[in-house]
Amino acid sequence: MEFMDQLRAPLYEALLQFKAKKPYSFHVPGHKNGMILPYKELEVYQSLLSIDLTELTGLDDLHDPSGIIQDAQQLAAAYYGAKHTYFLVGGSTLGNLTMILSSCNEGDTVLVQRNCHKSVINGLTLAKVKPVFITPQIDKESRVATGITVDMVKAAFAKYPDAKALIITNPNYYGMTMNLTAVIEAAHDYEIPVLVDEAHGAHFGVGEPFPASAVSQGADLVVQSAHKTLPAMTMASYLHFNSKLLNRGRVETFLNVLQSSSPSYPIMASLDAARAYLAKLTNDDLLEIDSDIQSFRSALNQQLSHIKVIEKGKSYTFLDPLKITIQSQCTLTGFEMQRILERQGIYTELADSHNVLMIMPLARFKDGSIIIEKIKHAFEKIPLGMSEQKQGSVPFELEPFTEIEIPHHKMDNYEVTFILLKDAENTISAQDVIPYPPGIPVIINGERINKHHIQLCRELIEAGARFQGDAENGITRIKVVNTPH
Ligand SMILES: Cc1ncc(COP(=O)(O)O)c(C=O)c1O
C-alpha cells in the first residue's frame, strides 16, 4: 500500500494555507471569512470563521471528493483499517441514519440491541423495518445496561432466521464493551451484516490500554463520534465502511441525501486533525495518559467516602479508561450529585439514578488533586449511607427479545390518547420514553407497556431523571394507541 504520512492533516493544512493568502471573499458564507460579525461580542468566532470556507478551487467537495477531502478521508480509512471512511458533519446521528437506510429494506426484520441511541430508533422508523430488540445484560454494580452476548445473538438468529441486519451499540455510554469479535462472527456465519454504533469509541484502536475498534473486529459499518472523545468539533463523526456484504454505493447515496450540501469546513478539518492527533500519540504517551487517569481513579476512591468508583464488572469485556463512573454512597441520587458538583464548577457528562459519569481527556491530566478537593467540599455536609430506593432498583429487566406491535412508520394510522402512566399497563405506547441523558429508551414507540416499564419510569422519576420533551421534568402521562381509524 502507498505510504501515507499519518502525521499530516491535508485538509486542515490547506485551509490554513488558504487563509494565509488573505483572500477576498465574493462567495458564501455571508460572514466573509469572519470579516462581518453581527455583534462585536462574536469576536470569539472570528478566528474560526476565517477557515469556515466553501467548495472553492482547491478546497474539494465532500459530495464528490477528489482532492484534499479525499486525501483526508483516505488517511482516516488507513488509520482505522477501513476500506473507506466518510466524514460526517451531522454527528453519529447522521451516521446511524445512513447505516440503517443503506443496509435495510422496507419490511426487513432487523435485530437491534435495545440500549441504543434514539437516532437508531429514528433510522428504523425511516427505513420502515420490523425491529426486534435484544435486551442487553445489566452490570450489577453500576446497574446500567451493557452489551449483548454471542449466545443472545445466536438465540436471536435461531428465533428470527429471516433477520437482515444486526445493529449493535458498543461501547455503551459508560465505556463498557462486549465481546464484539464473537458477536460479529456469529452474525457473519449467517451472512448478516453488523452495523456498529461506536459513537463513544473514536479512540478505540489507538493502542493499549484502549480496546480494539469495531472496524478491526470485522464490523461492516461503523459510526464514531470523533467529537465525543477526540479533540474534534461538535458534530464531527466518522463513518467507516468495511463490508463484503453491503453495497458502498448505497451508503454514498444516502450520505448525499442526508448531509448538507454546504458541509462545515471547520468540522471536516477537525476530523482530519483529530485523526492526526491520534496518529501522533506514542505508546509512552498512552501509558502516561493511562497512569494519570488511574491515579485520579484511586484518589477518588481512597479520599472520598461519599462515592465509589465503578470497577470493571463481569457483564462486559472491557472498561474504557476514559470513562470514570462514580456511584453515590450517600443519600444523594446520581442526578443530585451532578447538580452539586456543578455548583463547584465541575461539569460531568451525565447522571443516572445512582451514578455520575466523567469523561477523561485523551491527554495528560494533572488537575486530579484540585478536583478531589472541590468534590470533598461539595459533599462535606451530605450524610453517608444509601437510601432504600437506591438499593432496590434494577433497570431494564425485560424479556430477551421485544417485538413492537405497531411499526413506527404505521403509527400515524392509529388514534392516540394520553393516559396516566400508572394506568398504562397492557396498552400500546405511541411514544418513546427516553430518560435523557443517556438517551436510552425505557419504552419504545409501538411497544406494549408492562408493569416493569411503569415501575422503571417511576423509579427514574423519583430519582429525578429528565425525560426528553416532558416539560414537567417527569413523565406522568403517556401517549398510547386508542383504536385504528
Ligand atoms: C450511543 C450513541 N450513539 C449515537 C449518538 C449520537 O451522536 P452525535 O451526538 O454525534 O450525533 C449518541 C449521542 O450521545 C450516543 O450516545
The ligand as a MOL file (V3000), in Angstrom:
LIG
                    3D

  0  0  0     0  0            999 V3000
M  V30 BEGIN CTAB
M  V30 COUNTS 16 16 0 0 0
M  V30 BEGIN ATOM
M  V30 1 C -24.6060 5.6680 21.6030 0
M  V30 2 C -24.8130 6.9450 20.8500 0
M  V30 3 N -24.9790 6.8980 19.5240 0
M  V30 4 C -25.1600 7.9990 18.7860 0
M  V30 5 C -25.2110 9.2330 19.3820 0
M  V30 6 C -25.4270 10.4460 18.5360 0
M  V30 7 O -24.1910 11.0270 18.3330 0
M  V30 8 P -23.9860 12.5220 17.8450 0
M  V30 9 O -24.1690 13.3900 19.0460 0
M  V30 10 O -22.5710 12.5240 17.3220 0
M  V30 11 O -24.9820 12.7960 16.7750 0
M  V30 12 C -25.0410 9.3400 20.7730 0
M  V30 13 C -25.0950 10.6500 21.4300 0
M  V30 14 O -24.9950 10.7990 22.6180 0
M  V30 15 C -24.8500 8.1560 21.5280 0
M  V30 16 O -24.7020 8.1960 22.8600 0
M  V30 END ATOM
M  V30 BEGIN BOND
M  V30 1 1 1 2
M  V30 2 1 2 3
M  V30 3 2 2 15
M  V30 4 2 3 4
M  V30 5 1 4 5
M  V30 6 1 5 6
M  V30 7 2 5 12
M  V30 8 1 6 7
M  V30 9 1 7 8
M  V30 10 2 8 9
M  V30 11 1 8 10
M  V30 12 1 8 11
M  V30 13 1 12 13
M  V30 14 1 12 15
M  V30 15 2 13 14
M  V30 16 1 15 16
M  V30 END BOND
M  V30 END CTAB
M  END
